[in-house]
Amino acid sequence: MRPIHVLLLALVALGVLYFTLFSSNKGSSGPITPVVGPVEEVAPVQPKTSTSELANVTGTGANRVAGGIEGASEDEGPIQYDNKLVGTVKNASGQALEGAEVLLTTLGASEIFFVNDPLPDLSREPRSRTDAEGRFSFPGIVPRERYTLVVSHPKYARKEVPTVPVFDQGVFEEPPIVLVLGARLSGYVKDEGGNFIDDAVLWLDGVQYQGLGIDAPDRMQQKSNKEGWYEFLNVPRGQRTLTVSAAGYGQITIPGLSFDKEESLQRDITLKIGEQICGRVTGPGGVGVPGATVIAVGVSATQQSARGQVAAKENGEFCLEGLMPGSYNIVASAKGWRAVPGGRNRVESNSTGVILEMFKEAAVKGRVVDAQTGENVSGANVRLRFWYGPESPTQPLSEEWTASPGPEFTIEAAPPADGYVVEAVAPGYAPSHSSNFMVQAGKDVEGIVVRLRRGGSITGRIVDPDGKPVARARVVSHESDWTDDVFTQALGFTYPTNATTAEARTNDQGVFTLRSLTAENYMIDIQAAGYTRAMKRELRVLDGVPLDVGEIRLARGGQVRGTVFDAAGKPLTAASVSLRPVDHDMPSSYSTKSAGDGRFSFGSVVPGRYTLSAVRPVAGGEANPFALLGDESSSAIELVVSEGGTVTQDLNLSE
């Protein structure tokens, strides 16, 4: 059975899906005999991956381990994508904007987001700058159902735009992105005596990034001048939080500032003389915990809040300065350490001698060996996975891997749990697990052994409807009951499985080989430009045994095209268009956006009966769910797609 907490996540995801308009049991593995299942055609929806993941990678489960290309057909090297995302940036008058910076990121692009989802490093995400015609381009990016484009220009408000789906081959055109002037926020920063404060630092953050542990990527920052005056220009519409800090004064945060279009808002700020809270973060025996992060969150019923953060010194000492007077909740965190339950956490400002007690979490130690020879294997990557029983899939504790330069490994900071296994990956081997074990609070576990096996392989040949080979088709392995839906994408690396996710391309003869697969029941996902996506399930992979699935024939599918019109009968740009199957047993679902002239198209559609609908573009990133529900209901039309056929159907939105 799937772990119960994953099922709970699924229920939460369903609720979010319903509200936002985005539409297994597993028992014994059975007898160990190869089984080849039927081929099913599905929509070309891409898995959730990082923007910077530009090479083939392998690993266990939904998460992949960078650095390996086991499974690449004919040892061809890293997977390359023959695609390009392009678009144009204009102003409200339709003039092309040169010099706009365009950032391509996965941040905020998921249909469902969980707080513990891995966050991309924005400093490493690809950027483009528009040319004289306002054009930008991102070639060779990882296929994905949706990215986020962040567009900024010094004379206009910053804008975030979800992209059209990007597949592994072809040019994908984003509808024109229109930048507009934003709102204005200004005012004075004063002290309690009414004196102006110069050089105060003020920043505006979007509320959608709060609680993620990162500096908000949409942050706007200003300083007050000698007269205490500050001014933000071109503030994007939506909810914002204003934070103000000045030397010698307590920092305050003002949430709930709402901006709409080009309005002007004045907000004067009064700061109080700052106070402090000092103390130590200690482990057993009073030993300091260096580098621990100490956070103070103000306890207040007003519309202003206070917060402070600092890193402890080598001896664990800390001093939170510049706090507004009042009561605070104090918490400490450090990698490999856990706060002692029941410790002091409510503290008044100007307190000293505060002690925050922590205990060290356990370490898991062991070695990696070859399962056949018993010889040590150096250079493996290891991580912890939750173990739920002999007939259940395991689940990664986190995406983080520990490199072991030699055969010995040490995994720090293992939280207490009744069941773990250690997963190890190394070139030439299939991902393998240790026996299960328990971790108790603060007690190291030693003697764990991971025996690496070579694994099995899946080989086959991809051909077109006429039996001719399809070169450069993309073939990915997953667990047999895996589905590429918003649910699985939301679970991300937490998806429970013992199967290996590997990726390969077909060669000129249409042949592919996925190597170093952990013994398990598999499916393969086949995608090629100009053909419907296909999945072949119930492929039983055995250790050391190659599995040939034979010839897999792809279909070309049908096409759906049309134009989206608004309530006034004008073509609508950047409307979200969906094509969903009427038969819910058919997992084929498609999405795109209308172009600058309102036109849209879907290619390589699996034959069947569908509902076609559209919703208006979301202004400022803030959707009115009732308006979107109305759009979808009023525009929905049923249609039938046939193999090789073309359906032309326009969509009309009402007020």
KOLGU-180710 format. One record per residue (C-alpha): x, y, z. Coordinates in steps of 0.02 Angstrom, whole numbers. Last residue first. Layout:
<pts>
+--------+--------+--------+
|      X |      Y |      Z |
+--------+--------+--------+
|      X |      Y |      Z |
...
+--------+--------+--------+
</pts>
This chain:
<pts>
+--------+--------+--------+
|      X |      Y |      Z |
+--------+--------+--------+
|   -942 |   1931 |   -971 |
|   -951 |   1784 |  -1093 |
|   -806 |   1692 |  -1173 |
|   -818 |   1621 |  -1349 |
|   -718 |   1472 |  -1413 |
|   -684 |   1428 |  -1595 |
|   -680 |   1248 |  -1658 |
|   -581 |   1174 |  -1804 |
|   -558 |    986 |  -1791 |
|   -423 |    903 |  -1897 |
|   -415 |    716 |  -1932 |
|   -267 |    597 |  -1946 |
|   -335 |    482 |  -1810 |
|   -501 |    553 |  -1751 |
|   -542 |    688 |  -1624 |
|   -721 |    707 |  -1562 |
|   -789 |    869 |  -1489 |
|   -877 |    933 |  -1334 |
|   -886 |   1121 |  -1305 |
|   -849 |   1219 |  -1147 |
|   -849 |   1409 |  -1166 |
|   -982 |   1454 |  -1038 |
|   -925 |   1330 |   -905 |
|   -739 |   1367 |   -920 |
|   -766 |   1554 |   -920 |
|   -885 |   1546 |   -771 |
|   -761 |   1441 |   -672 |
|   -628 |   1569 |   -713 |
|   -738 |   1712 |   -654 |
|   -777 |   1618 |   -493 |
|   -593 |   1579 |   -462 |
|   -542 |   1762 |   -476 |
|   -357 |   1743 |   -516 |
|   -218 |   1855 |   -454 |
|    -58 |   1847 |   -558 |
|    -72 |   2029 |   -608 |
|   -211 |   1995 |   -731 |
|   -254 |   1812 |   -760 |
|   -287 |   1780 |   -943 |
|   -466 |   1725 |   -981 |
|   -521 |   1544 |   -973 |
|   -543 |   1421 |  -1116 |
|   -634 |   1258 |  -1151 |
|   -628 |   1100 |  -1258 |
|   -710 |    943 |  -1189 |
|   -646 |    785 |  -1272 |
|   -703 |    623 |  -1359 |
|   -566 |    511 |  -1428 |
|   -413 |    501 |  -1540 |
|   -249 |    545 |  -1453 |
|   -200 |    722 |  -1502 |
|    -38 |    740 |  -1601 |
|    -61 |    929 |  -1620 |
|   -158 |   1056 |  -1520 |
|   -189 |   1230 |  -1588 |
|   -231 |   1405 |  -1529 |
|   -277 |   1570 |  -1612 |
|   -316 |   1730 |  -1518 |
|   -215 |   1840 |  -1635 |
|    -73 |   1861 |  -1510 |
|    -74 |   1674 |  -1475 |
|   -196 |   1575 |  -1368 |
|   -122 |   1473 |  -1227 |
|    -96 |   1285 |  -1213 |
|   -162 |   1133 |  -1121 |
|   -188 |    949 |  -1157 |
|   -260 |    800 |  -1063 |
|   -252 |    615 |  -1108 |
|   -274 |    501 |   -958 |
|   -413 |    398 |  -1039 |
|   -512 |    320 |   -896 |
|   -592 |    491 |   -872 |
|   -689 |    472 |  -1034 |
|   -736 |    651 |  -1076 |
|   -553 |    687 |  -1109 |
|   -488 |    863 |  -1074 |
|   -430 |    995 |  -1199 |
|   -385 |   1155 |  -1110 |
|   -355 |   1333 |  -1171 |
|   -281 |   1469 |  -1060 |
|   -310 |   1639 |  -1142 |
|   -147 |   1725 |  -1189 |
|   -224 |   1842 |  -1320 |
|   -412 |   1857 |  -1347 |
|   -483 |   1885 |  -1522 |
|   -623 |   2015 |  -1514 |
|   -806 |   1964 |  -1504 |
|   -851 |   2086 |  -1365 |
|   -865 |   1945 |  -1237 |
|   -689 |   1885 |  -1282 |
|   -645 |   1772 |  -1428 |
|   -532 |   1619 |  -1428 |
|   -481 |   1552 |  -1599 |
|   -473 |   1374 |  -1666 |
|   -371 |   1217 |  -1685 |
|   -381 |   1032 |  -1641 |
|   -269 |    905 |  -1726 |
|   -269 |    714 |  -1737 |
|   -158 |    571 |  -1686 |
|      8 |    523 |  -1766 |
|     16 |    349 |  -1691 |
|    172 |    264 |  -1624 |
|    217 |     81 |  -1650 |
|    320 |     -8 |  -1517 |
|    430 |   -150 |  -1580 |
|    504 |   -276 |  -1459 |
|    496 |   -260 |  -1270 |
|    670 |   -338 |  -1250 |
|    712 |   -365 |  -1065 |
|    895 |   -389 |  -1018 |
|    922 |   -496 |   -860 |
|   1055 |   -453 |   -730 |
|    927 |   -408 |   -597 |
|    751 |   -435 |   -663 |
|    638 |   -306 |   -747 |
|    452 |   -344 |   -762 |
|    370 |   -230 |   -889 |
|    189 |   -207 |   -837 |
|    161 |    -45 |   -934 |
|    191 |     31 |  -1105 |
|    153 |    217 |  -1121 |
|    132 |    315 |  -1282 |
|    134 |    501 |  -1325 |
|     50 |    541 |  -1488 |
|    167 |    577 |  -1633 |
|    235 |    731 |  -1721 |
|    380 |    757 |  -1601 |
|    423 |    598 |  -1506 |
|    374 |    540 |  -1331 |
|    382 |    366 |  -1256 |
|    347 |    331 |  -1071 |
|    404 |    160 |  -1010 |
|    319 |     62 |   -872 |
|    404 |    -42 |   -741 |
|    388 |   -184 |   -613 |
|    548 |   -194 |   -512 |
|    730 |   -252 |   -515 |
|    829 |    -90 |   -506 |
|    871 |    -24 |   -680 |
|   1052 |     -6 |   -734 |
|   1014 |     17 |   -919 |
|    877 |     91 |  -1028 |
|    911 |     42 |  -1209 |
|    837 |    122 |  -1364 |
|    820 |     72 |  -1547 |
|    734 |    181 |  -1678 |
|    862 |    133 |  -1812 |
|    934 |    309 |  -1811 |
|    955 |    297 |  -1621 |
|    817 |    310 |  -1491 |
|    848 |    424 |  -1345 |
|    864 |    371 |  -1163 |
|    801 |    412 |   -988 |
|    806 |    327 |   -820 |
|    688 |    335 |   -671 |
|    726 |    182 |   -565 |
|    589 |     90 |   -472 |
|    578 |     74 |   -283 |
|    436 |    199 |   -270 |
|    355 |    328 |   -156 |
|    337 |    501 |   -237 |
|    423 |    622 |   -116 |
|    537 |    686 |   -256 |
|    391 |    774 |   -338 |
|    226 |    751 |   -245 |
|    153 |    896 |   -345 |
|    203 |    816 |   -510 |
|    119 |    655 |   -457 |
|    -44 |    746 |   -420 |
|    -37 |    859 |   -573 |
|    -36 |    703 |   -680 |
|     98 |    598 |   -761 |
|     45 |    427 |   -701 |
|    154 |    294 |   -619 |
|     76 |    122 |   -594 |
|    220 |     28 |   -679 |
|    360 |    121 |   -590 |
|    449 |    238 |   -709 |
|    560 |    227 |   -862 |
|    586 |    367 |   -989 |
|    601 |    353 |  -1179 |
|    628 |    508 |  -1288 |
|    616 |    479 |  -1475 |
|    777 |    532 |  -1560 |
|    747 |    427 |  -1716 |
|    579 |    349 |  -1761 |
|    606 |    192 |  -1866 |
|    486 |    156 |  -2010 |
|    342 |     36 |  -1977 |
|    213 |    137 |  -2073 |
|    127 |    199 |  -1913 |
|    298 |    258 |  -1847 |
|    427 |    148 |  -1761 |
|    507 |    136 |  -1589 |
|    622 |    -12 |  -1554 |
|    652 |    -92 |  -1385 |
|    774 |   -125 |  -1244 |
|    743 |   -126 |  -1056 |
|    887 |   -163 |   -937 |
|    925 |   -254 |   -775 |
|   1020 |   -210 |   -618 |
|   1207 |   -209 |   -589 |
|   1186 |   -234 |   -403 |
|   1255 |   -128 |   -262 |
|   1257 |   -202 |    -87 |
|   1226 |    -65 |     41 |
|   1294 |   -108 |    214 |
|   1245 |    -21 |    376 |
|   1370 |    -53 |    516 |
|   1332 |     99 |    622 |
|   1179 |    192 |    687 |
|   1210 |    345 |    795 |
|   1094 |    379 |    942 |
|   1029 |    558 |    961 |
|    845 |    513 |    945 |
|    823 |    333 |    891 |
|    846 |    273 |    713 |
|    775 |    105 |    655 |
|    840 |    -11 |    518 |
|    792 |    -83 |    348 |
|    916 |   -182 |    243 |
|   1017 |    -77 |    122 |
|    949 |    -12 |    -42 |
|   1012 |    -11 |   -222 |
|   1013 |    109 |   -369 |
|   1073 |      7 |   -519 |
|   1260 |     -1 |   -546 |
|   1379 |     55 |   -683 |
|   1409 |    226 |   -606 |
|   1360 |    231 |   -422 |
|   1196 |    251 |   -328 |
|   1160 |    209 |   -145 |
|    996 |    207 |    -48 |
|   1002 |    185 |    141 |
|    846 |    108 |    217 |
|    740 |    180 |    356 |
|    600 |    123 |    471 |
|    547 |    167 |    648 |
|    599 |    349 |    636 |
|    705 |    474 |    734 |
|    779 |    611 |    625 |
|    942 |    572 |    534 |
|   1057 |    722 |    543 |
|   1218 |    661 |    465 |
|   1239 |    526 |    335 |
|   1412 |    448 |    351 |
|   1487 |    343 |    213 |
|   1626 |    216 |    194 |
|   1668 |    149 |     20 |
|   1779 |    299 |    -13 |
|   1737 |    473 |    -75 |
|   1559 |    454 |     -6 |
|   1446 |    590 |    -74 |
|   1291 |    628 |     29 |
|   1130 |    661 |    -68 |
|    995 |    790 |    -34 |
|    826 |    767 |   -115 |
|    746 |    728 |     52 |
|    682 |    582 |    157 |
|    658 |    484 |     -3 |
|    513 |    359 |     -3 |
|    513 |    170 |     -5 |
|    384 |     64 |    -94 |
|    285 |    -62 |      7 |
|    286 |   -253 |     10 |
|    430 |   -273 |    135 |
|    369 |   -134 |    251 |
|    360 |     55 |    265 |
|    542 |    106 |    239 |
|    582 |    292 |    230 |
|    731 |    332 |    121 |
|    901 |    399 |    174 |
|   1036 |    456 |     53 |
|   1194 |    392 |    -29 |
|   1307 |    441 |   -174 |
|   1441 |    315 |   -219 |
|   1623 |    364 |   -248 |
|   1705 |    202 |   -191 |
|   1637 |     26 |   -206 |
|   1713 |   -103 |    -87 |
|   1725 |   -282 |   -146 |
|   1591 |   -408 |    -98 |
|   1608 |   -487 |   -269 |
|   1426 |   -506 |   -319 |
|   1339 |   -370 |   -216 |
|   1479 |   -243 |   -245 |
|   1503 |   -146 |    -84 |
|   1449 |     19 |     -4 |
|   1492 |     59 |    177 |
|   1410 |    111 |    340 |
|   1365 |    256 |    453 |
|   1199 |    337 |    499 |
|   1214 |    491 |    609 |
|   1088 |    534 |    744 |
|   1022 |    705 |    786 |
|   1115 |    815 |    906 |
|   1015 |    892 |   1048 |
|    964 |   1073 |   1067 |
|    941 |   1197 |   1209 |
|    905 |   1382 |   1183 |
|    971 |   1480 |   1331 |
|    924 |   1664 |   1353 |
|   1054 |   1754 |   1458 |
|    992 |   1926 |   1409 |
|    820 |   2003 |   1386 |
|    798 |   2177 |   1309 |
|    642 |   2115 |   1215 |
|    530 |   1994 |   1310 |
|    548 |   1807 |   1278 |
|    426 |   1666 |   1238 |
|    527 |   1514 |   1178 |
|    592 |   1423 |   1331 |
|    615 |   1237 |   1300 |
|    473 |   1111 |   1304 |
|    548 |    996 |   1175 |
|    738 |   1010 |   1151 |
|    768 |   1088 |    981 |
|    844 |    973 |    850 |
|   1020 |    971 |    780 |
|   1099 |    898 |    622 |
|   1079 |   1059 |    525 |
|   1042 |   1200 |    644 |
|    881 |   1282 |    701 |
|    839 |   1400 |    843 |
|    670 |   1473 |    892 |
|    622 |   1629 |    991 |
|    442 |   1688 |   1007 |
|    444 |   1873 |   1046 |
|    364 |   1996 |   1166 |
|    381 |   2184 |   1146 |
|    497 |   2328 |   1100 |
|    543 |   2328 |    914 |
|    701 |   2231 |    884 |
|    860 |   2308 |    816 |
|    975 |   2176 |    887 |
|    964 |   1988 |    905 |
|   1120 |   1934 |    999 |
|   1189 |   1759 |    984 |
|   1316 |   1651 |   1074 |
|   1339 |   1472 |   1016 |
|   1526 |   1468 |   1053 |
|   1570 |   1487 |    869 |
|   1442 |   1626 |    846 |
|   1255 |   1603 |    822 |
|   1176 |   1663 |    660 |
|   1046 |   1803 |    669 |
|    863 |   1836 |    630 |
|    739 |   1967 |    685 |
|    553 |   1995 |    665 |
|    422 |   2125 |    706 |
|    241 |   2141 |    655 |
|    128 |   2288 |    612 |
|    -59 |   2273 |    591 |
|    -77 |   2257 |    779 |
|   -109 |   2100 |    882 |
|     75 |   2073 |    920 |
|    194 |   1930 |    963 |
|    356 |   1967 |    872 |
|    451 |   1828 |    785 |
|    632 |   1802 |    839 |
|    739 |   1685 |    735 |
|    904 |   1604 |    785 |
|   1002 |   1510 |    651 |
|   1136 |   1397 |    725 |
|   1309 |   1436 |    658 |
|   1400 |   1364 |    808 |
|   1305 |   1255 |    933 |
|   1385 |   1292 |   1101 |
|   1426 |   1153 |   1225 |
|   1318 |   1165 |   1382 |
|   1340 |    982 |   1426 |
|   1222 |    927 |   1286 |
|   1196 |   1061 |   1153 |
|   1186 |   1249 |   1173 |
|   1118 |   1402 |   1083 |
|   1167 |   1553 |   1184 |
|   1091 |   1719 |   1240 |
|   1044 |   1893 |   1184 |
|    880 |   1983 |   1147 |
|    889 |   2163 |   1089 |
|    800 |   2330 |   1085 |
|    779 |   2456 |    945 |
|    716 |   2634 |    970 |
|    544 |   2645 |    891 |
|    503 |   2672 |    708 |
|    356 |   2768 |    636 |
|    315 |   2741 |    451 |
|    211 |   2853 |    338 |
|    109 |   2767 |    202 |
|     57 |   2857 |     44 |
|    -27 |   2758 |    -96 |
|    -36 |   2808 |   -279 |
|   -139 |   2709 |   -404 |
|    -70 |   2648 |   -570 |
|   -147 |   2472 |   -575 |
|   -207 |   2405 |   -408 |
|    -99 |   2387 |   -254 |
|   -143 |   2306 |    -88 |
|    -35 |   2321 |     68 |
|    -78 |   2173 |    179 |
|     76 |   2159 |    287 |
|    177 |   2294 |    377 |
|    342 |   2229 |    444 |
|    445 |   2319 |    576 |
|    630 |   2330 |    618 |
|    674 |   2410 |    783 |
|    786 |   2562 |    776 |
|    972 |   2593 |    803 |
|   1014 |   2576 |    618 |
|    856 |   2577 |    512 |
|    739 |   2440 |    451 |
|    571 |   2442 |    363 |
|    475 |   2293 |    290 |
|    325 |   2315 |    175 |
|    219 |   2163 |    126 |
|    129 |   2160 |    -40 |
|    -40 |   2103 |   -111 |
|    -74 |   2129 |   -296 |
|    -28 |   2248 |   -435 |
|    155 |   2270 |   -479 |
|    241 |   2422 |   -401 |
|    297 |   2540 |   -539 |
|    380 |   2667 |   -424 |
|    429 |   2650 |   -241 |
|    465 |   2812 |   -146 |
|    549 |   2857 |     17 |
|    559 |   3021 |    114 |
|    652 |   3034 |    279 |
|    707 |   3212 |    237 |
|    886 |   3154 |    213 |
|    827 |   3018 |     94 |
|    740 |   2853 |    136 |
|    809 |   2698 |     52 |
|    728 |   2583 |    -76 |
|    706 |   2397 |   -112 |
|    586 |   2298 |   -223 |
|    578 |   2111 |   -193 |
|    501 |   2003 |   -330 |
|    624 |   1861 |   -303 |
|    575 |   1856 |   -118 |
|    728 |   1818 |    -15 |
|    714 |   1634 |     27 |
|    651 |   1530 |    173 |
|    487 |   1485 |     88 |
|    377 |   1564 |    223 |
|    326 |   1713 |    117 |
|    346 |   1692 |    -70 |
|    165 |   1718 |   -120 |
|    153 |   1875 |    -13 |
|    254 |   1980 |   -134 |
|    391 |   2079 |    -51 |
|    419 |   2266 |    -33 |
|    579 |   2331 |     44 |
|    628 |   2481 |    148 |
|    801 |   2527 |    212 |
|    811 |   2683 |    321 |
|    951 |   2794 |    261 |
|    870 |   2950 |    336 |
|    753 |   2955 |    484 |
|    640 |   3109 |    503 |
|    602 |   3167 |    679 |
|    421 |   3150 |    738 |
|    471 |   3111 |    917 |
|    424 |   2927 |    896 |
|    545 |   2912 |    750 |
|    503 |   2951 |    569 |
|    502 |   2870 |    396 |
|    403 |   2973 |    272 |
|    293 |   2917 |    128 |
|    283 |   2836 |    -44 |
|    202 |   2693 |   -138 |
|    167 |   2711 |   -325 |
|     72 |   2587 |   -433 |
|    130 |   2504 |   -593 |
|    151 |   2552 |   -775 |
|    115 |   2413 |   -896 |
|    211 |   2269 |   -975 |
|    127 |   2163 |  -1110 |
|    192 |   1988 |  -1145 |
|    152 |   1931 |  -1322 |
|     94 |   1748 |  -1328 |
|    235 |   1622 |  -1295 |
|    290 |   1531 |  -1451 |
|    358 |   1354 |  -1438 |
|    487 |   1300 |  -1567 |
|    508 |   1113 |  -1591 |
|    572 |    958 |  -1500 |
|    578 |    911 |  -1315 |
|    410 |    984 |  -1267 |
|    374 |   1155 |  -1191 |
|    199 |   1190 |  -1123 |
|    148 |   1373 |  -1136 |
|    223 |   1483 |  -1003 |
|    160 |   1552 |   -837 |
|    190 |   1741 |   -832 |
|    265 |   1848 |   -694 |
|    272 |   2036 |   -724 |
|    380 |   2178 |   -657 |
|    304 |   2350 |   -673 |
|    374 |   2464 |   -807 |
|    512 |   2589 |   -839 |
|    661 |   2490 |   -771 |
|    606 |   2330 |   -862 |
|    570 |   2160 |   -785 |
|    496 |   1998 |   -851 |
|    486 |   1840 |   -745 |
|    437 |   1692 |   -853 |
|    369 |   1544 |   -754 |
|    380 |   1368 |   -825 |
|    241 |   1247 |   -870 |
|    215 |   1072 |   -941 |
|    402 |   1044 |   -947 |
|    533 |    990 |  -1072 |
|    709 |   1035 |  -1012 |
|    776 |   1183 |  -1110 |
|    875 |   1182 |  -1273 |
|    846 |   1361 |  -1331 |
|    776 |   1506 |  -1227 |
|    733 |   1656 |  -1337 |
|    682 |   1838 |  -1319 |
|    608 |   1961 |  -1444 |
|    566 |   2145 |  -1409 |
|    606 |   2193 |  -1588 |
|    764 |   2287 |  -1535 |
|    819 |   2134 |  -1436 |
|    749 |   2066 |  -1273 |
|    868 |   2003 |  -1140 |
|    876 |   1820 |  -1090 |
|    905 |   1734 |   -924 |
|    932 |   1553 |   -874 |
|    917 |   1504 |   -689 |
|   1079 |   1496 |   -592 |
|   1052 |   1649 |   -480 |
|    872 |   1592 |   -456 |
|    927 |   1436 |   -364 |
|    773 |   1328 |   -383 |
|    666 |   1281 |   -233 |
|    635 |   1103 |   -176 |
|    455 |   1075 |   -117 |
|    439 |   1076 |     72 |
|    302 |   1210 |     74 |
|    196 |   1115 |    -52 |
|    143 |   1188 |   -217 |
|      7 |   1129 |   -336 |
|     -3 |   1190 |   -516 |
|    185 |   1207 |   -513 |
|    262 |   1359 |   -599 |
|    292 |   1466 |   -444 |
|    480 |   1441 |   -457 |
|    518 |   1335 |   -610 |
|    617 |   1478 |   -687 |
|    652 |   1572 |   -848 |
|    706 |   1752 |   -817 |
|    672 |   1886 |   -948 |
|    763 |   2053 |   -937 |
|    689 |   2191 |  -1044 |
|    820 |   2278 |  -1151 |
|    709 |   2321 |  -1299 |
|    523 |   2340 |  -1276 |
|    419 |   2322 |  -1435 |
|    278 |   2449 |  -1449 |
|    100 |   2383 |  -1433 |
|     35 |   2536 |  -1342 |
|     21 |   2438 |  -1179 |
|    207 |   2397 |  -1188 |
|    283 |   2248 |  -1279 |
|    385 |   2092 |  -1240 |
|    396 |   1955 |  -1373 |
|    415 |   1767 |  -1362 |
|    523 |   1614 |  -1388 |
|    544 |   1443 |  -1306 |
|    661 |   1332 |  -1407 |
|    676 |   1146 |  -1431 |
|    798 |   1014 |  -1490 |
|    831 |    944 |  -1317 |
|    996 |    858 |  -1276 |
|   1011 |    702 |  -1169 |
|   1187 |    679 |  -1103 |
|   1300 |    553 |  -1188 |
|   1268 |    441 |  -1338 |
|   1308 |    282 |  -1245 |
|   1210 |    188 |  -1380 |
|   1048 |    238 |  -1296 |
|   1068 |    331 |  -1132 |
|   1017 |    215 |   -991 |
|   1159 |    258 |   -876 |
|   1187 |    443 |   -899 |
|   1249 |    492 |   -729 |
|   1292 |    658 |   -647 |
|   1130 |    717 |   -573 |
|   1025 |    598 |   -471 |
|    842 |    597 |   -514 |
|    689 |    619 |   -404 |
|    524 |    539 |   -454 |
|    584 |    370 |   -396 |
|    762 |    306 |   -398 |
|    900 |    386 |   -497 |
|    960 |    432 |   -669 |
|   1006 |    592 |   -759 |
|   1013 |    652 |   -939 |
|   1075 |    830 |   -954 |
|    997 |   1004 |   -950 |
|    929 |   1001 |   -772 |
|    946 |   1189 |   -743 |
|    761 |   1219 |   -764 |
|    720 |   1086 |   -636 |
|    600 |    947 |   -679 |
|    413 |    913 |   -669 |
|    365 |    781 |   -796 |
|    296 |    828 |   -969 |
|    121 |    810 |  -1038 |
|    116 |    742 |  -1217 |
|    -57 |    664 |  -1199 |
|    -80 |    477 |  -1186 |
|    -81 |    325 |  -1298 |
|    -78 |    155 |  -1212 |
|     35 |     10 |  -1261 |
|     -7 |   -162 |  -1192 |
|     95 |   -257 |  -1065 |
|    254 |   -362 |  -1074 |
|    279 |   -478 |   -926 |
|    448 |   -551 |   -874 |
|    429 |   -682 |   -737 |
|    462 |   -664 |   -551 |
|    293 |   -713 |   -481 |
|    198 |   -577 |   -390 |
|    261 |   -405 |   -335 |
|    148 |   -417 |   -185 |
|     28 |   -273 |   -160 |
|     18 |    -98 |   -227 |
|   -141 |      1 |   -214 |
|   -137 |    117 |   -286 |
|   -410 |    959 |   -685 |
|   -339 |   1112 |   -638 |
|   -481 |   1233 |   -603 |
|   -399 |   1315 |   -450 |
|   -529 |   1263 |   -321 |
|   -549 |   1087 |   -384 |
|   -362 |   1057 |   -399 |
|   -330 |   1128 |   -226 |
|   -452 |   1006 |   -150 |
|   -378 |    862 |   -248 |
|   -203 |    908 |   -190 |
|   -256 |    901 |     -9 |
|   -327 |    728 |    -37 |
|   -166 |    673 |   -122 |
|    -62 |    738 |     21 |
|   -168 |    629 |    135 |
|   -132 |    480 |     23 |
|     53 |    518 |     36 |
|     34 |    521 |    225 |
|    -42 |    347 |    220 |
|    108 |    266 |    135 |
|     55 |    179 |    -27 |
|      0 |      0 |      0 |
+--------+--------+--------+
</pts>
